[in-house]
Amino acid sequence: MAAKTKESVPSPGTPKPPAGEPATEKLPWIALQDESISHIPPLFTRDGSYMFLVQDTTVLIVSRLTNRVVTTLSGESTPEDQRHTAPITGMELSSFNPLQLITTSLDGTMKTWDYLDSELHDNVQVGHAVVSMSASMQWKNRLFVAVCKRSGQASASDSRSKEASSTIYSVQLGRSSPRLHKPSKLVRLGKTRPVSHLSVSPDGRWLIATSLAKVHVLDLNDTSAGFTKYATESRITALVFHPDKQMARFATGEQNGKIKIWHCLELTNDPSPARVDGSWEPVALTTTLHWHSHAVSALQYTPDGSQLLSGGEEAVLVLWKLNSGHAGGSDGREFVPRLGAPILALAVASGYEGTEQEYVARLADGSTSFIASLSLKPTRTFSTIKLDSMRALLSPEARAKLNQPLAYDPASGQLVLLAGHPSTLQFIDLATRTHIRDMEVVPSNRVSRPEAQLITPPAVQHVVFSAPKKDVLHAEWMATLDGRDSGTFTAELSLKLWQWDARSKTYMLNTRIDYPHEGAVTSMAFSPLLSEQPLDSFLLATTGTDGQVKTWRMATRTLKGARTELFWVCRSSFAYRDTTPQNVTWAPDGSLLAVSQGPFITLWDPHTLVMQAHLSSPDLKQVSSSLFVGRKGRYLAVLGSQARLLVWDLVFETVVWSSGAPVQAQVAYAEGLLAARSVAGATVLEYIVPRTQSVDRVYTVSVELGPNYINASVDSAPEHLCLMALRQSGTLVGVGDGATRPIAPSASLHKTAMENARATLFDELFGLADVEHARVQEVLDEDAQRMQTLLSDVSVPTNMELFTTPAHLLPPMSSLLDSFVDAILPTASVPAPSLPVRQEAAAPMAMDEPVTPRLDALDHVAKARDADISHLTAVFDQLMAAPRASEGVRAPSRSSKSKRKVSRSM
């Protein structure tokens, strides 16, 4: 719930100031996207069934079988005093307990988690931000960390500014306590420039630290000699050790796209000093591999060490065959192209439950792709809400100019925003806050940028949904606008209308309109539901920099074969003076169309295109957007130049509200609107009610939000307030108690499974708890009582009790057939013959004599259920009809023996 404060803020100036000042409430918020994606490779449990992924300050535990998040570490379920407060920078499985996970963070802590029960086991405070961490099986109770000491610690009187540096420590883990405590032993190993990577060799002898364009090597068996430095051509971006303990070699990736395999640690290649320009520097033997055109951001050896995996900005996974004899040639490598986003980290997942080994790539959009090691084809993808990976390649100025479309479909409860590429949209289920699917709006070749110049990709600029119809789970229509801006003019621009296809469960392209306006499109909006007739149900309005306002309608035409095709055409086009329309919005009943253009707000009848009114004010030099608010849309809120907000009463055409403080955005809510403004890195939301001409409530959010807001509240209750907004960095944020509430279960199969999922990973591995056993037993007892009620009129023989056992525990069906038939139909009682000879002579006479049935047999037969007799009759008819049906189809060949069998069955 929101934390209410006793402080209050003065309400903005109004024509009729309120009698009292509104109370100020602090709204909670949740980040639904990360600012950046972690470069830490995914980890897997010893059996390979679960995957650990770092997401900012949280570790996700994902089941490979279900591809879902089972639980989290340092997440919402963890007490606040035990969470990481800064991004996680290192993650390793414990060397002395494989059921524990160790994480390090920029908050200066090292935490050991019991991931089976999602509990904190140990909490060690190092004292400085930990930037990298490594562990080895040879050093079971020891971790090697690199901490960063910032230059801000230098005094102002110091003439020489101290640069940021890293200190490498050996941390001894002793007592275990969830309370924050100091390490048992801390040994300083050395100091270098800022460390980017830290790794220990598999045999535990060598410690490698990379800093800028240098490699620092330390012999852990003899640390008195200190680090040995080796220089490279460019900055090091990746580091990995060969898995074989007998081969002391490691590989590094560099900024220039080269991969180097270092042999300096091998006993036969001890580093020997060489004189260069009067100084002595060590020379290392290396092998160079080069294919990448940009920085190599990820490296990983296969478990047998025969192949080296590499990836980078090209979104291509490269497999280097090191034992082929020509690893640097074209025959010594394989490729897995078009993974969708730049590769940040790589890992190898062992096979489990009969599956093959998989290569795992962590991508820059936040998704994780699994690639089969044999076929080299992506098999599946795990993804949370994706991040636009292209934004990281742009400058801050270019990011500010990007369009950030954000739309909401109230019928399905899904939010739509950009995915990992600007040409692709992703659908988010707000009920579960999970990624549902991606939809590529415009095909794009996601090539890597040549040299240092970025190729402008096609991007989706606007997305709108049609209003929901009655008893429909998805909006019928979705309109998108995509294009490519070259900087001077719009080179490509397309308006696309998509119709929901229930069979494929996605939107299918219905109509494409190239260049809907002569210039750029500034806004677009669907009308409310206007008619129950399909062709007259919706209208689409668009505005452009050419000064035109266009409406679009549905039409049909007849094709060959009497088929009818539905498509969209332009219905009308109009303008007002020489102004450029910036925004268009519809009244709730569809009777008015409001256009914000220049200093005016014009109101039009969308059917007759007759202007009903035009509004203007000296306070607004340029109108940017307008919004119908209040009951039945009586009021019109207008946002204009100098962030001024005015609210008109459309009945009397008078201003009933005027903001005194700058307003950056507005969104309709309940009977009024929420006006958002930024204050000292935070956001203030004022709930304005035009009917009472007052500010009813004031909310504060401790994060600065952008101009795009979506109201996804289920009702107008304050405890159900749910706003979706984008931060200045472009990441998605949920605001309000409705957005931060725990994930609520629903009747769908997916959500029901999530509701009944086991709470901890311990239950996933070792079975159910006593409470769960009791619940299962209760369900089984209810089923047994229901079965007993259904069969209360039938005496169940002892042999029928076999069918109450589970199917996998039953004996073969061949051994149960006789018992089942005897229980349903009693056997005929024939008196036993005294002599074998008389049996053969009396056999024909027994067939002719009438047999008087026994009364107990008739009573037993009467107790058989009619359903069983009907079932057996249907099975018998089916068996008798099968040979006749087969006679109508001429078989290629049939033996005489099979023909005899058919005739006998007839």
Secondary structure as the mmCIF struct_conf table of DSSP 4:
data_model
#
loop_
_struct_conf.conf_type_id
_struct_conf.id
_struct_conf.beg_label_comp_id
_struct_conf.beg_label_asym_id
_struct_conf.beg_label_seq_id
_struct_conf.end_label_comp_id
_struct_conf.end_label_asym_id
_struct_conf.end_label_seq_id
STRN STRN1 ALA A 3 SER A 8
HELX_LH_PP_P HELX_LH_PP_P1 PRO A 10 GLY A 13
BEND BEND1 PRO A 15 LYS A 16
BEND BEND2 ALA A 19 GLY A 20
HELX_LH_PP_P HELX_LH_PP_P2 GLU A 21 PRO A 22
STRN STRN2 ALA A 23 LYS A 26
HELX_LH_PP_P HELX_LH_PP_P3 LEU A 27 PRO A 28
STRN STRN3 TRP A 29 ALA A 31
BEND BEND3 LEU A 32 GLN A 33
BEND BEND4 GLU A 35 SER A 36
HELX_LH_PP_P HELX_LH_PP_P4 ILE A 40 PRO A 42
STRN STRN4 LEU A 43 PHE A 44
TURN_TY1_P TURN_TY1_P1 ARG A 46 ASP A 47
BEND BEND5 GLY A 48 GLY A 48
STRN STRN5 TYR A 50 GLN A 55
TURN_TY1_P TURN_TY1_P2 ASP A 56 THR A 57
STRN STRN6 THR A 58 SER A 63
TURN_TY1_P TURN_TY1_P3 ARG A 64 ASN A 67
STRN STRN7 ARG A 68 LEU A 73
BEND BEND6 SER A 74 GLY A 75
TURN_TY1_P TURN_TY1_P4 GLU A 76 SER A 77
BEND BEND7 THR A 78 THR A 78
HELX_RH_3T_P HELX_RH_3T_P1 GLU A 80 GLN A 82
BEND BEND8 ARG A 83 ARG A 83
BEND BEND9 THR A 85 ALA A 86
STRN STRN8 ILE A 88 LEU A 93
BEND BEND10 SER A 95 PHE A 96
TURN_TY1_P TURN_TY1_P5 PRO A 98 LEU A 99
STRN STRN9 GLN A 100 SER A 105
TURN_TY1_P TURN_TY1_P6 LEU A 106 ASP A 107
BEND BEND11 GLY A 108 GLY A 108
STRN STRN10 THR A 109 ASP A 114
TURN_TY1_P TURN_TY1_P7 TYR A 115 SER A 118
STRN STRN11 GLU A 119 GLN A 125
BEND BEND12 GLY A 127 HIS A 128
STRN STRN12 ALA A 129 SER A 136
TURN_TY1_P TURN_TY1_P8 MET A 137 GLN A 138
STRN STRN13 TRP A 139 LYS A 149
HELX_RH_3T_P HELX_RH_3T_P2 SER A 151 GLN A 153
BEND BEND13 ALA A 154 ALA A 154
TURN_TY1_P TURN_TY1_P9 ALA A 156 SER A 157
BEND BEND14 SER A 159 ARG A 160
HELX_LH_PP_P HELX_LH_PP_P5 SER A 161 ALA A 164
STRN STRN14 SER A 165 GLN A 172
BEND BEND15 ARG A 175 ARG A 175
BEND BEND16 PRO A 178 ARG A 179
STRN STRN15 HIS A 181 HIS A 181
BEND BEND17 SER A 184 SER A 184
STRN STRN16 LYS A 185 THR A 192
BEND BEND18 ARG A 193 ARG A 193
HELX_LH_PP_P HELX_LH_PP_P6 PRO A 194 VAL A 195
STRN STRN17 HIS A 197 VAL A 200
TURN_TY1_P TURN_TY1_P10 PRO A 202 ASP A 203
BEND BEND19 GLY A 204 GLY A 204
STRN STRN18 TRP A 206 SER A 211
TURN_TY1_P TURN_TY1_P11 LEU A 212 ALA A 213
STRN STRN19 LYS A 214 ASP A 219
TURN_TY1_P TURN_TY1_P12 LEU A 220 ASN A 221
HELX_RH_3T_P HELX_RH_3T_P3 THR A 223 ALA A 225
STRN STRN20 THR A 228 ALA A 231
BEND BEND20 GLU A 233 SER A 234
STRN STRN21 ILE A 236 PHE A 241
BEND BEND21 PRO A 243 PRO A 243
TURN_TY1_P TURN_TY1_P13 LYS A 245 GLN A 246
STRN STRN22 PHE A 250 GLU A 254
TURN_TY1_P TURN_TY1_P14 GLN A 255 ASN A 256
BEND BEND22 GLY A 257 GLY A 257
STRN STRN23 LYS A 258 TRP A 262
TURN_TY1_P TURN_TY1_P15 CYS A 264 LEU A 265
BEND BEND23 GLU A 266 GLU A 266
HELX_RH_3T_P HELX_RH_3T_P4 LEU A 267 ASN A 269
STRN STRN24 SER A 272 VAL A 276
TURN_TY1_P TURN_TY1_P16 ASP A 277 GLY A 278
STRN STRN25 SER A 279 VAL A 283
STRN STRN26 THR A 286 HIS A 290
BEND BEND24 SER A 293 HIS A 294
STRN STRN27 VAL A 296 TYR A 301
TURN_TY1_P TURN_TY1_P17 PRO A 303 ASP A 304
BEND BEND25 GLY A 305 SER A 306
STRN STRN28 GLN A 307 GLY A 312
TURN_TY1_P TURN_TY1_P18 GLU A 313 GLU A 314
STRN STRN29 LEU A 317 LYS A 321
TURN_TY1_P TURN_TY1_P19 LEU A 322 ASN A 323
BEND BEND26 SER A 324 GLY A 325
TURN_TY1_P TURN_TY1_P20 ALA A 327 GLY A 328
BEND BEND27 GLY A 329 GLY A 329
HELX_RH_3T_P HELX_RH_3T_P5 SER A 330 GLY A 332
STRN STRN30 ARG A 333 VAL A 336
BEND BEND28 GLY A 340 ALA A 341
STRN STRN31 ILE A 343 ALA A 349
HELX_LH_PP_P HELX_LH_PP_P7 SER A 350 GLY A 351
TURN_TY1_P TURN_TY1_P21 GLU A 353 GLY A 354
HELX_LH_PP_P HELX_LH_PP_P8 THR A 355 GLN A 357
STRN STRN32 GLU A 358 LEU A 363
TURN_TY1_P TURN_TY1_P22 ALA A 364 ASP A 365
BEND BEND29 GLY A 366 GLY A 366
STRN STRN33 THR A 368 ALA A 372
TURN_TY1_P TURN_TY1_P23 SER A 373 SER A 375
STRN STRN34 PRO A 378 PHE A 382
BEND BEND30 THR A 384 ILE A 385
HELX_RH_3T_P HELX_RH_3T_P6 SER A 389 LEU A 393
BEND BEND31 LEU A 394 LEU A 394
HELX_RH_AL_P HELX_RH_AL_P1 PRO A 396 LYS A 401
BEND BEND32 LEU A 402 LEU A 402
STRN STRN35 LEU A 406 ASP A 409
TURN_TY1_P TURN_TY1_P24 PRO A 410 GLY A 413
STRN STRN36 GLN A 414 LEU A 418
BEND BEND33 GLY A 420 HIS A 421
TURN_TY1_P TURN_TY1_P25 PRO A 422 SER A 423
STRN STRN37 THR A 424 ASP A 429
TURN_TY1_P TURN_TY1_P26 LEU A 430 ARG A 433
STRN STRN38 THR A 434 GLU A 440
BEND BEND34 VAL A 441 VAL A 442
HELX_LH_PP_P HELX_LH_PP_P9 VAL A 447 ARG A 449
BEND BEND35 PRO A 450 PRO A 450
TURN_TY1_P TURN_TY1_P27 GLU A 451 ALA A 452
HELX_LH_PP_P HELX_LH_PP_P10 GLN A 453 PRO A 458
STRN STRN39 ALA A 459 PHE A 465
HELX_LH_PP_P HELX_LH_PP_P11 SER A 466 LYS A 469
TURN_TY1_P TURN_TY1_P28 LYS A 470 ASP A 471
BEND BEND36 LEU A 473 HIS A 474
BEND BEND37 GLU A 476 GLU A 476
STRN STRN40 TRP A 477 ASP A 485
BEND BEND38 GLY A 487 PHE A 489
STRN STRN41 THR A 490 ASP A 501
TURN_TY1_P TURN_TY1_P29 ALA A 502 LYS A 505
STRN STRN42 THR A 506 ASP A 514
BEND BEND39 PRO A 516 GLY A 519
STRN STRN43 VAL A 521 PHE A 526
BEND BEND40 GLU A 532 GLN A 533
HELX_RH_3T_P HELX_RH_3T_P7 PRO A 534 ASP A 536
BEND BEND41 SER A 537 SER A 537
STRN STRN44 LEU A 540 GLY A 544
TURN_TY1_P TURN_TY1_P30 THR A 545 ASP A 546
BEND BEND42 GLY A 547 GLY A 547
STRN STRN45 VAL A 549 THR A 558
TURN_TY1_P TURN_TY1_P31 LYS A 560 GLY A 561
BEND BEND43 ALA A 562 ALA A 562
STRN STRN46 THR A 564 PHE A 574
TURN_TY1_P TURN_TY1_P32 ARG A 577 ASP A 578
STRN STRN47 PRO A 581 TRP A 586
TURN_TY1_P TURN_TY1_P33 PRO A 588 ASP A 589
BEND BEND44 GLY A 590 SER A 591
STRN STRN48 LEU A 593 GLN A 597
TURN_TY1_P TURN_TY1_P34 GLY A 598 PRO A 599
STRN STRN49 PHE A 600 TRP A 604
TURN_TY1_P TURN_TY1_P35 PRO A 606 THR A 608
STRN STRN50 MET A 611 LEU A 615
TURN_TY1_P TURN_TY1_P36 PRO A 618 ASP A 619
BEND BEND45 LYS A 621 GLN A 622
STRN STRN51 VAL A 623 VAL A 629
BEND BEND46 GLY A 630 GLY A 630
HELX_RH_3T_P HELX_RH_3T_P8 ARG A 631 GLY A 633
STRN STRN52 TYR A 635 GLY A 640
HELX_RH_3T_P HELX_RH_3T_P9 SER A 641 ALA A 643
STRN STRN53 LEU A 645 ASP A 649
TURN_TY1_P TURN_TY1_P37 LEU A 650 GLU A 653
STRN STRN54 THR A 654 SER A 658
BEND BEND47 GLY A 660 ALA A 661
STRN STRN55 ALA A 665 TYR A 669
TURN_TY1_P TURN_TY1_P38 ALA A 670 GLU A 671
STRN STRN56 GLY A 672 VAL A 679
TURN_TY1_P TURN_TY1_P39 ALA A 680 GLY A 681
STRN STRN57 ALA A 682 VAL A 689
TURN_TY1_P TURN_TY1_P40 PRO A 690 GLN A 693
STRN STRN58 SER A 694 VAL A 701
BEND BEND48 SER A 702 VAL A 703
STRN STRN59 LEU A 705 ASN A 711
BEND BEND49 VAL A 714 SER A 716
HELX_RH_3T_P HELX_RH_3T_P10 PRO A 718 HIS A 720
STRN STRN60 LEU A 723 ARG A 727
TURN_TY1_P TURN_TY1_P41 GLN A 728 SER A 729
BEND BEND50 GLY A 730 GLY A 730
STRN STRN61 LEU A 732 VAL A 735
BEND BEND51 GLY A 736 GLY A 736
HELX_RH_AL_P HELX_RH_AL_P2 ASP A 737 THR A 740
BEND BEND52 ARG A 741 ARG A 741
HELX_LH_PP_P HELX_LH_PP_P12 PRO A 742 PRO A 745
BEND BEND53 ALA A 747 SER A 748
HELX_RH_AL_P HELX_RH_AL_P3 LEU A 749 GLU A 755
TURN_TY1_P TURN_TY1_P42 ASN A 756 ASN A 756
BEND BEND54 ALA A 757 ALA A 757
BEND BEND55 ALA A 759 THR A 760
HELX_RH_AL_P HELX_RH_AL_P4 LEU A 761 PHE A 766
HELX_RH_AL_P HELX_RH_AL_P5 ASP A 770 LEU A 790
TURN_TY1_P TURN_TY1_P43 LEU A 791 ASP A 793
BEND BEND56 VAL A 794 VAL A 794
HELX_LH_PP_P HELX_LH_PP_P13 SER A 795 PRO A 797
HELX_RH_3T_P HELX_RH_3T_P11 THR A 798 THR A 804
BEND BEND57 THR A 805 THR A 805
HELX_RH_3T_P HELX_RH_3T_P12 ALA A 807 LEU A 809
BEND BEND58 LEU A 810 LEU A 810
HELX_LH_PP_P HELX_LH_PP_P14 PRO A 811 PRO A 812
HELX_RH_AL_P HELX_RH_AL_P6 MET A 813 ILE A 824
BEND BEND59 LEU A 825 LEU A 825
HELX_LH_PP_P HELX_LH_PP_P15 PRO A 826 SER A 829
HELX_LH_PP_P HELX_LH_PP_P16 PRO A 831 PRO A 833
BEND BEND60 SER A 834 LEU A 835
HELX_RH_AL_P HELX_RH_AL_P7 PRO A 836 ASP A 848
BEND BEND61 GLU A 849 GLU A 849
HELX_LH_PP_P HELX_LH_PP_P17 PRO A 850 VAL A 851
HELX_RH_AL_P HELX_RH_AL_P8 LEU A 855 ALA A 862
TURN_TY1_P TURN_TY1_P44 LYS A 863 LYS A 863
BEND BEND62 ALA A 864 ALA A 864
HELX_RH_AL_P HELX_RH_AL_P9 ASP A 866 GLU A 887
TURN_TY1_P TURN_TY1_P45 GLY A 888 GLY A 888
BEND BEND63 VAL A 889 VAL A 889
BEND BEND64 PRO A 892 PRO A 892
HELX_RH_AL_P HELX_RH_AL_P10 SER A 896 SER A 905
#
